[in-house]
Amino acid sequence: MSETTLSNAQIAATLEELADLLEFQGVNAFRVRAYRNAARAIRNLSESVARLVAADPHRLTELEGIGASMAEKCVALVRTGELPQLETLRAEVPESVLTLMRIPGLGPKKVAVLHKELGVATLDELREACVRHDVRALKGFGAKTEQAILDGIHLAAAAGTRMYWAEADEIVAALRAHLQTCPAVERLEFAGSYRRGKETVGDLDALVVSSDAPRVMECLAAFREVAETLARGNTKMSVRLHGTLQLDLRVVPPESFGAALQYFTGSKEHNVVLRGRARQRGLKINEYGVYRVEGTREERVAGATEDGVYRTLGLPVFPPELREARQEFHWAETGTLPVLVTERDIRGDLHMHTTETDGVATLEEMVAGARQRGLQYIAITDHSKRVTMARGLDATRLRRQWAAIDALNETFDDSFRVLKGIEVDILERGGLDLPDEVLAEADWVVASVHYGQRQPRAQITARIVQALAHPHVHAIAHPTGRLINRRDPYDVDIEAVLDAAQQYHKVLELNANPMRLDLNDVHCAAAKARGVRIAISTDAHSVDGLDCLRYGLLQARRAGLTKDDVLNTRSWPRLRELLHR
């Protein structure tokens, strides 16, 4: 890994792990806070730390939250990929104990208590302690905390086996850059759930065309992220990357590359249907090619390209995101395979935050970032006053922000527009967090649930349906409230929410933050079936956060959404017309 391949997110995650381990050991809270502040600063930094180090390491100390000692650690990470202090701490704390910190609401301090008082070191041991009611007897825990731990153990288990697609994408980018330096690599593609754009990835599959497989494998072994070689044969090599991610590399001949790419992209369910279709046509399909079978004789008829594989079976080349054996074969048979939405189709972003509440960039900085990315409009949707942790806006502050937006819009021509928006809270008792006369002045109102997420199903559903019925609400943000691998969706009747959105002609958000991706692909497909439009929005809290749009697009494509299904593919004049109606 060169000095320019370690991402800000990877550096921040390393500093967060260091903070967790230090807090677990009970060190000075100031030191722990320093690491967390540095991680937050780096995660929100628009410049690459690796590039700063390459240009002038001393510039790191100019960043807020980065002192001389922290800058030295960042330099060491970029240049070596390691921190000796972190390796020492990892050796002192059992790795299994760290998995306990993945349980929602269970931080390093509480994990330390569980480990010290009950000897708990694994998720299974913690589950047994909860079942025996040993946890509730500890000071600072109680029955509710014990039940919350039980409810969250499955999330911690999943977090240990699957990573966000966005994280896997960073690894793929670094690995692709590394392998492409090898002259023996003639062609390289990644397959599996990563290629299908699933929201989490359990392992990686890389396919290479090469006439010198040993040289390709030596190149892979030299990749800095390789922690262990699990197996190595003539054409296949399996390694474990730092963490738990496994990578399988397969070297295939050119005449089989298309068949291998199709086969290892999957999904398994999609491939089962393909094999059945092949048998009906007297064919056999596997990772080596498509063969015509006549008795004991087999003749290869396709395999070099995916197009050839699918065409031989009388099918179009399905976009990888659709290959889940849901509707793609029906669409193919009826000639209705959708033309999926693309990044080029997106005209605007309808959910983002500024320094007025919990964002880290000003209104002007968010506007500049959006224009740089080619967007034609954005909605500034800072939090309403109920979200006190984010310094939510009351009517006075909100109108002051809207006045600033009006003034800013006067400086633009018709090619760009800032919408006066608000992310208004849906209150626990029902109703909205701001008066109707204030909301009536907005260009765009997105309502969301932040409090009362554990309310009974009927109550939380009624709150959301009531918000959809409100005349000034345009959309519901992150409608199920889930955080992937961290928090389950709240118990909401999503069918009732979809029906209400259809009835009141409202929009549902597909929040593109890779930890949310809410609505999920199945719910987005259900919205499409009802004619409910989806807004793919970043919920950006920084300028870099605007780049999350691509993760939402992957989710939308998995749902089969077209340009017409997505609200923010419209031009501003067309969107203004729709909102007015």
NURO-979798 format. One record per residue (C-alpha): residue number from 0; y, z, x. Coordinates in steps of 0.05 Angstrom, whole numbers, plus 5000, padded with zeros to 4 digits. Last residue first. Layout:
# residues N
KENU   num     py     pz     px
KENU   NUM      Y      Z      X
...
***
This chain:
# residues 581
KENU   num     py     pz     px
KENU   580   5410   4863   4018
KENU   579   5462   4881   4071
KENU   578   5407   4895   4121
KENU   577   5377   4826   4111
KENU   576   5444   4791   4119
KENU   575   5460   4831   4181
KENU   574   5392   4812   4210
KENU   573   5406   4738   4198
KENU   572   5475   4742   4230
KENU   571   5445   4784   4288
KENU   570   5389   4735   4302
KENU   569   5321   4755   4276
KENU   568   5264   4774   4322
KENU   567   5283   4846   4309
KENU   566   5247   4849   4242
KENU   565   5177   4832   4266
KENU   564   5128   4800   4217
KENU   563   5163   4732   4223
KENU   562   5151   4728   4298
KENU   561   5077   4740   4286
KENU   560   5037   4804   4284
KENU   559   4962   4801   4296
KENU   558   4956   4876   4304
KENU   557   4935   4868   4377
KENU   556   4999   4826   4385
KENU   555   5041   4883   4358
KENU   554   5009   4932   4408
KENU   553   5023   4885   4466
KENU   552   5094   4876   4441
KENU   551   5104   4952   4440
KENU   550   5084   4956   4513
KENU   549   5131   4899   4530
KENU   548   5190   4935   4499
KENU   547   5183   4992   4548
KENU   546   5234   4956   4592
KENU   545   5291   4988   4553
KENU   544   5270   5054   4583
KENU   543   5299   5030   4649
KENU   542   5368   5039   4619
KENU   541   5352   5110   4599
KENU   540   5331   5147   4536
KENU   539   5298   5086   4506
KENU   538   5267   5092   4437
KENU   537   5238   5023   4455
KENU   536   5238   4990   4387
KENU   535   5190   4940   4355
KENU   534   5213   4938   4283
KENU   533   5157   4922   4235
KENU   532   5163   4886   4168
KENU   531   5123   4906   4108
KENU   530   5090   4845   4076
KENU   529   5031   4887   4052
KENU   528   4981   4854   4099
KENU   527   5031   4861   4156
KENU   526   5035   4936   4144
KENU   525   4960   4941   4147
KENU   524   4960   4903   4213
KENU   523   5013   4952   4239
KENU   522   4968   5010   4217
KENU   521   4909   4982   4256
KENU   520   4952   4969   4318
KENU   519   4982   5039   4321
KENU   518   5049   5056   4291
KENU   517   5067   5089   4338
KENU   516   5057   5065   4409
KENU   515   5072   5137   4429
KENU   514   5059   5151   4503
KENU   513   5073   5079   4521
KENU   512   5142   5083   4488
KENU   511   5143   5020   4444
KENU   510   5155   5055   4378
KENU   509   5129   5008   4325
KENU   508   5178   5025   4271
KENU   507   5168   5017   4196
KENU   506   5218   4977   4155
KENU   505   5238   4985   4083
KENU   504   5231   4940   4022
KENU   503   5228   5000   3974
KENU   502   5159   4985   3945
KENU   501   5130   4959   4011
KENU   500   5155   5019   4051
KENU   499   5128   5064   3995
KENU   498   5059   5030   3998
KENU   497   5058   5037   4074
KENU   496   5076   5111   4069
KENU   495   5023   5123   4015
KENU   494   4971   5089   4059
KENU   493   4993   5131   4118
KENU   492   4977   5195   4081
KENU   491   5003   5242   4135
KENU   490   4967   5297   4174
KENU   489   5009   5294   4237
KENU   488   4984   5247   4290
KENU   487   4947   5283   4347
KENU   486   4986   5306   4408
KENU   485   4975   5295   4482
KENU   484   4924   5240   4495
KENU   483   4972   5191   4459
KENU   482   5032   5227   4430
KENU   481   5028   5222   4354
KENU   480   5086   5229   4306
KENU   479   5055   5188   4250
KENU   478   5116   5146   4231
KENU   477   5147   5136   4301
KENU   476   5214   5120   4268
KENU   475   5221   5106   4193
KENU   474   5267   5048   4174
KENU   473   5329   5026   4136
KENU   472   5352   5091   4104
KENU   471   5417   5087   4063
KENU   470   5385   5079   3994
KENU   469   5335   5137   4003
KENU   468   5266   5116   3978
KENU   467   5238   5113   4049
KENU   466   5264   5184   4060
KENU   465   5228   5209   3998
KENU   464   5164   5175   4023
KENU   463   5172   5212   4089
KENU   462   5182   5280   4058
KENU   461   5127   5269   4007
KENU   460   5077   5252   4062
KENU   459   5095   5317   4099
KENU   458   5084   5358   4036
KENU   457   5020   5324   4013
KENU   456   4987   5329   4081
KENU   455   5003   5403   4092
KENU   454   5057   5419   4143
KENU   453   5040   5418   4217
KENU   452   5096   5370   4236
KENU   451   5148   5416   4207
KENU   450   5201   5392   4255
KENU   449   5213   5324   4289
KENU   448   5204   5276   4230
KENU   447   5244   5212   4232
KENU   446   5295   5170   4195
KENU   445   5325   5106   4223
KENU   444   5394   5087   4197
KENU   443   5427   5021   4217
KENU   442   5497   4995   4205
KENU   441   5522   5065   4188
KENU   440   5579   5082   4141
KENU   439   5533   5099   4083
KENU   438   5500   5151   4127
KENU   437   5564   5191   4128
KENU   436   5574   5189   4052
KENU   435   5501   5208   4043
KENU   434   5510   5273   4081
KENU   433   5470   5284   4145
KENU   432   5402   5318   4160
KENU   431   5362   5283   4106
KENU   430   5322   5307   4047
KENU   429   5258   5346   4046
KENU   428   5245   5420   4059
KENU   427   5227   5407   4131
KENU   426   5286   5360   4140
KENU   425   5278   5286   4155
KENU   424   5321   5279   4217
KENU   423   5370   5223   4224
KENU   422   5363   5175   4282
KENU   421   5433   5145   4277
KENU   420   5463   5075   4282
KENU   419   5528   5038   4293
KENU   418   5501   4970   4314
KENU   417   5525   4941   4380
KENU   416   5533   4865   4378
KENU   415   5528   4808   4428
KENU   414   5537   4732   4427
KENU   413   5593   4733   4376
KENU   412   5644   4751   4429
KENU   411   5649   4821   4456
KENU   410   5711   4865   4470
KENU   409   5719   4883   4396
KENU   408   5648   4910   4396
KENU   407   5669   4963   4446
KENU   406   5724   4990   4400
KENU   405   5676   4993   4342
KENU   404   5625   5028   4386
KENU   403   5677   5080   4407
KENU   402   5693   5092   4334
KENU   401   5619   5100   4320
KENU   400   5615   5154   4373
KENU   399   5673   5192   4341
KENU   398   5639   5184   4274
KENU   397   5577   5216   4302
KENU   396   5615   5273   4334
KENU   395   5648   5291   4268
KENU   394   5586   5281   4224
KENU   393   5543   5326   4268
KENU   392   5506   5298   4328
KENU   391   5444   5328   4359
KENU   390   5449   5368   4423
KENU   389   5379   5347   4443
KENU   388   5349   5416   4435
KENU   387   5390   5423   4371
KENU   386   5352   5367   4336
KENU   385   5380   5386   4267
KENU   384   5447   5355   4287
KENU   383   5427   5282   4284
KENU   382   5396   5246   4344
KENU   381   5426   5185   4377
KENU   380   5411   5117   4348
KENU   379   5452   5064   4384
KENU   378   5428   4999   4354
KENU   377   5424   4938   4400
KENU   376   5443   4865   4395
KENU   375   5434   4798   4430
KENU   374   5385   4821   4483
KENU   373   5383   4782   4548
KENU   372   5359   4837   4594
KENU   371   5427   4843   4628
KENU   370   5458   4850   4559
KENU   369   5413   4909   4544
KENU   368   5428   4943   4610
KENU   367   5503   4934   4601
KENU   366   5500   4963   4531
KENU   365   5459   5023   4555
KENU   364   5509   5035   4611
KENU   363   5568   5031   4563
KENU   362   5537   5081   4515
KENU   361   5523   5127   4573
KENU   360   5456   5136   4607
KENU   359   5412   5199   4612
KENU   358   5394   5204   4538
KENU   357   5386   5271   4503
KENU   356   5448   5272   4458
KENU   355   5515   5239   4472
KENU   354   5485   5219   4538
KENU   353   5454   5159   4502
KENU   352   5394   5145   4458
KENU   351   5356   5083   4435
KENU   350   5325   5052   4373
KENU   349   5339   4982   4344
KENU   348   5327   4935   4403
KENU   347   5348   4862   4396
KENU   346   5330   4788   4398
KENU   345   5255   4790   4410
KENU   344   5221   4722   4406
KENU   343   5218   4710   4482
KENU   342   5176   4774   4488
KENU   341   5122   4741   4446
KENU   340   5099   4747   4373
KENU   339   5030   4719   4360
KENU   338   5017   4650   4331
KENU   337   4968   4671   4277
KENU   336   4898   4641   4270
KENU   335   4900   4612   4200
KENU   334   4852   4553   4207
KENU   333   4803   4584   4158
KENU   332   4745   4591   4207
KENU   331   4791   4614   4263
KENU   330   4826   4666   4220
KENU   329   4758   4692   4197
KENU   328   4736   4696   4270
KENU   327   4799   4734   4290
KENU   326   4797   4785   4234
KENU   325   4767   4847   4265
KENU   324   4718   4829   4320
KENU   323   4762   4862   4373
KENU   322   4786   4801   4412
KENU   321   4856   4797   4385
KENU   320   4893   4822   4447
KENU   319   4857   4770   4490
KENU   318   4890   4713   4453
KENU   317   4833   4674   4421
KENU   316   4816   4608   4454
KENU   315   4799   4565   4393
KENU   314   4728   4561   4367
KENU   313   4674   4509   4359
KENU   312   4625   4544   4405
KENU   311   4634   4492   4459
KENU   310   4709   4500   4450
KENU   309   4704   4575   4464
KENU   308   4669   4567   4531
KENU   307   4710   4506   4551
KENU   306   4776   4542   4538
KENU   305   4751   4602   4577
KENU   304   4743   4557   4637
KENU   303   4687   4541   4687
KENU   302   4632   4562   4639
KENU   301   4609   4504   4596
KENU   300   4548   4460   4583
KENU   299   4496   4490   4629
KENU   298   4427   4463   4612
KENU   297   4368   4509   4597
KENU   296   4295   4487   4591
KENU   295   4242   4534   4565
KENU   294   4245   4504   4496
KENU   293   4311   4468   4490
KENU   292   4369   4516   4504
KENU   291   4439   4490   4514
KENU   290   4474   4538   4562
KENU   289   4543   4571   4562
KENU   288   4562   4604   4627
KENU   287   4548   4658   4679
KENU   286   4575   4718   4640
KENU   285   4529   4702   4581
KENU   284   4522   4651   4526
KENU   283   4459   4617   4500
KENU   282   4461   4556   4455
KENU   281   4419   4528   4398
KENU   280   4480   4525   4353
KENU   279   4461   4586   4311
KENU   278   4445   4622   4376
KENU   277   4516   4611   4401
KENU   276   4547   4640   4338
KENU   275   4504   4703   4346
KENU   274   4526   4708   4419
KENU   273   4599   4701   4399
KENU   272   4593   4755   4346
KENU   271   4564   4803   4397
KENU   270   4619   4784   4445
KENU   269   4673   4806   4397
KENU   268   4639   4873   4386
KENU   267   4632   4884   4461
KENU   266   4706   4870   4469
KENU   265   4704   4833   4514
KENU   264   4746   4816   4575
KENU   263   4682   4819   4617
KENU   262   4650   4762   4579
KENU   261   4710   4717   4573
KENU   260   4729   4724   4647
KENU   259   4656   4715   4667
KENU   258   4650   4651   4625
KENU   257   4714   4623   4653
KENU   256   4694   4639   4725
KENU   255   4624   4611   4721
KENU   254   4635   4542   4753
KENU   253   4683   4572   4803
KENU   252   4630   4620   4831
KENU   251   4639   4695   4818
KENU   250   4660   4755   4860
KENU   249   4659   4817   4818
KENU   248   4703   4878   4830
KENU   247   4691   4941   4787
KENU   246   4747   4992   4789
KENU   245   4737   5064   4767
KENU   244   4795   5108   4748
KENU   243   4785   5183   4757
KENU   242   4843   5203   4802
KENU   241   4850   5165   4867
KENU   240   4811   5101   4856
KENU   239   4736   5102   4849
KENU   238   4703   5039   4875
KENU   237   4651   4990   4850
KENU   236   4633   4926   4888
KENU   235   4597   4865   4863
KENU   234   4576   4799   4894
KENU   233   4528   4817   4950
KENU   232   4524   4891   4934
KENU   231   4569   4951   4941
KENU   230   4567   5016   4902
KENU   229   4610   5079   4891
KENU   228   4661   5068   4946
KENU   227   4708   5128   4945
KENU   226   4783   5143   4944
KENU   225   4811   5073   4939
KENU   224   4886   5078   4927
KENU   223   4903   5054   4998
KENU   222   4868   4987   4989
KENU   221   4827   4976   5052
KENU   220   4761   4976   5014
KENU   219   4789   4920   4971
KENU   218   4801   4877   5032
KENU   217   4732   4891   5058
KENU   216   4705   4869   4991
KENU   215   4742   4803   4994
KENU   214   4716   4791   5065
KENU   213   4645   4805   5042
KENU   212   4652   4756   4983
KENU   211   4670   4695   5026
KENU   210   4666   4633   4982
KENU   209   4715   4664   4933
KENU   208   4732   4667   4859
KENU   207   4752   4737   4840
KENU   206   4743   4778   4777
KENU   205   4772   4848   4771
KENU   204   4749   4899   4719
KENU   203   4787   4964   4710
KENU   202   4766   5030   4678
KENU   201   4782   5075   4618
KENU   200   4847   5041   4595
KENU   199   4892   5067   4540
KENU   198   4937   5030   4491
KENU   197   4891   4970   4492
KENU   196   4924   4907   4519
KENU   195   4863   4862   4516
KENU   194   4871   4849   4590
KENU   193   4868   4924   4605
KENU   192   4809   4933   4558
KENU   191   4767   4889   4603
KENU   190   4792   4833   4649
KENU   189   4835   4826   4711
KENU   188   4843   4758   4743
KENU   187   4841   4732   4815
KENU   186   4832   4662   4844
KENU   185   4820   4636   4914
KENU   184   4814   4704   4948
KENU   183   4788   4691   5019
KENU   182   4859   4689   5048
KENU   181   4869   4763   5030
KENU   180   4942   4778   5016
KENU   179   4927   4766   4942
KENU   178   4884   4828   4942
KENU   177   4943   4874   4958
KENU   176   4992   4844   4908
KENU   175   4939   4846   4854
KENU   174   4922   4918   4871
KENU   173   4995   4939   4866
KENU   172   5005   4903   4800
KENU   171   4938   4929   4772
KENU   170   4957   5000   4790
KENU   169   5024   4994   4755
KENU   168   4989   4962   4695
KENU   167   4940   5020   4691
KENU   166   4999   5067   4683
KENU   165   5028   5025   4626
KENU   164   4960   5020   4593
KENU   163   4960   5096   4589
KENU   162   4901   5129   4623
KENU   161   4831   5144   4599
KENU   160   4778   5194   4622
KENU   159   4817   5258   4636
KENU   158   4866   5247   4579
KENU   157   4807   5241   4532
KENU   156   4781   5310   4551
KENU   155   4851   5340   4544
KENU   154   4859   5310   4475
KENU   153   4790   5336   4455
KENU   152   4812   5406   4476
KENU   151   4874   5405   4432
KENU   150   4845   5433   4367
KENU   149   4810   5490   4403
KENU   148   4874   5507   4440
KENU   147   4913   5507   4375
KENU   146   4860   5554   4345
KENU   145   4869   5603   4403
KENU   144   4944   5599   4398
KENU   143   4941   5616   4324
KENU   142   4893   5674   4336
KENU   141   4934   5708   4390
KENU   140   4959   5688   4460
KENU   139   5012   5729   4495
KENU   138   4966   5786   4516
KENU   137   4894   5764   4513
KENU   136   4851   5783   4453
KENU   135   4862   5715   4421
KENU   134   4825   5683   4480
KENU   133   4760   5722   4473
KENU   132   4750   5698   4401
KENU   131   4677   5679   4418
KENU   130   4693   5608   4394
KENU   129   4755   5608   4438
KENU   128   4716   5630   4499
KENU   127   4664   5577   4486
KENU   126   4718   5523   4482
KENU   125   4748   5549   4547
KENU   124   4681   5545   4582
KENU   123   4672   5473   4558
KENU   122   4742   5454   4581
KENU   121   4727   5481   4650
KENU   120   4750   5538   4695
KENU   119   4751   5600   4651
KENU   118   4741   5665   4690
KENU   117   4766   5704   4630
KENU   116   4825   5743   4659
KENU   115   4842   5701   4720
KENU   114   4827   5632   4694
KENU   113   4856   5646   4625
KENU   112   4918   5678   4655
KENU   111   4928   5619   4704
KENU   110   4920   5570   4646
KENU   109   4976   5608   4610
KENU   108   5022   5601   4669
KENU   107   5004   5528   4683
KENU   106   5021   5505   4613
KENU   105   4978   5503   4551
KENU   104   5021   5474   4494
KENU   103   4980   5411   4488
KENU   102   4916   5415   4529
KENU   101   4925   5374   4593
KENU   100   4934   5438   4633
KENU    99   4861   5455   4623
KENU    98   4843   5393   4664
KENU    97   4875   5426   4724
KENU    96   4822   5480   4722
KENU    95   4768   5428   4734
KENU    94   4800   5410   4800
KENU    93   4790   5481   4826
KENU    92   4856   5506   4857
KENU    91   4858   5519   4932
KENU    90   4838   5449   4955
KENU    89   4889   5418   4908
KENU    88   4942   5463   4938
KENU    87   4927   5440   5008
KENU    86   4927   5367   4987
KENU    85   4995   5377   4954
KENU    84   5025   5408   5016
KENU    83   4998   5351   5059
KENU    82   5034   5301   5014
KENU    81   5003   5231   5012
KENU    80   5019   5158   4999
KENU    79   5037   5151   5073
KENU    78   5105   5118   5075
KENU    77   5127   5126   5003
KENU    76   5098   5196   4996
KENU    75   5127   5219   5062
KENU    74   5196   5192   5044
KENU    73   5193   5228   4977
KENU    72   5173   5293   5012
KENU    71   5231   5286   5061
KENU    70   5279   5274   5002
KENU    69   5255   5339   4970
KENU    68   5272   5378   5033
KENU    67   5340   5346   5040
KENU    66   5359   5356   4967
KENU    65   5344   5312   4908
KENU    64   5367   5338   4839
KENU    63   5425   5289   4833
KENU    62   5415   5231   4880
KENU    61   5458   5228   4943
KENU    60   5401   5261   4982
KENU    59   5359   5198   4972
KENU    58   5411   5157   5009
KENU    57   5386   5187   5074
KENU    56   5323   5145   5069
KENU    55   5362   5081   5083
KENU    54   5335   5012   5066
KENU    53   5260   5024   5064
KENU    52   5269   5093   5032
KENU    51   5315   5064   4979
KENU    50   5265   5009   4966
KENU    49   5210   5060   4955
KENU    48   5255   5101   4910
KENU    47   5264   5040   4866
KENU    46   5332   5039   4832
KENU    45   5341   5054   4757
KENU    44   5325   5128   4765
KENU    43   5299   5162   4702
KENU    42   5231   5180   4732
KENU    41   5264   5200   4797
KENU    40   5312   5249   4764
KENU    39   5256   5279   4722
KENU    38   5211   5288   4782
KENU    37   5268   5320   4821
KENU    36   5282   5368   4765
KENU    35   5208   5386   4760
KENU    34   5204   5398   4835
KENU    33   5266   5442   4835
KENU    32   5241   5481   4774
KENU    31   5178   5500   4810
KENU    30   5218   5524   4871
KENU    29   5264   5565   4826
KENU    28   5205   5596   4790
KENU    27   5181   5628   4855
KENU    26   5106   5621   4862
KENU    25   5056   5642   4809
KENU    24   4996   5602   4834
KENU    23   4994   5562   4769
KENU    22   5069   5549   4777
KENU    21   5055   5520   4846
KENU    20   4999   5476   4819
KENU    19   5041   5451   4761
KENU    18   5101   5437   4806
KENU    17   5057   5396   4854
KENU    16   5029   5358   4795
KENU    15   5100   5343   4772
KENU    14   5119   5319   4842
KENU    13   5060   5272   4842
KENU    12   5077   5246   4772
KENU    11   5149   5232   4795
KENU    10   5124   5192   4855
KENU     9   5077   5152   4811
KENU     8   5132   5138   4759
KENU     7   5181   5117   4814
KENU     6   5130   5065   4836
KENU     5   5094   5061   4903
KENU     4   5090   4987   4920
KENU     3   5152   4979   4964
KENU     2   5131   5019   5025
KENU     1   5067   4979   5030
KENU     0   5000   5000   5000
***
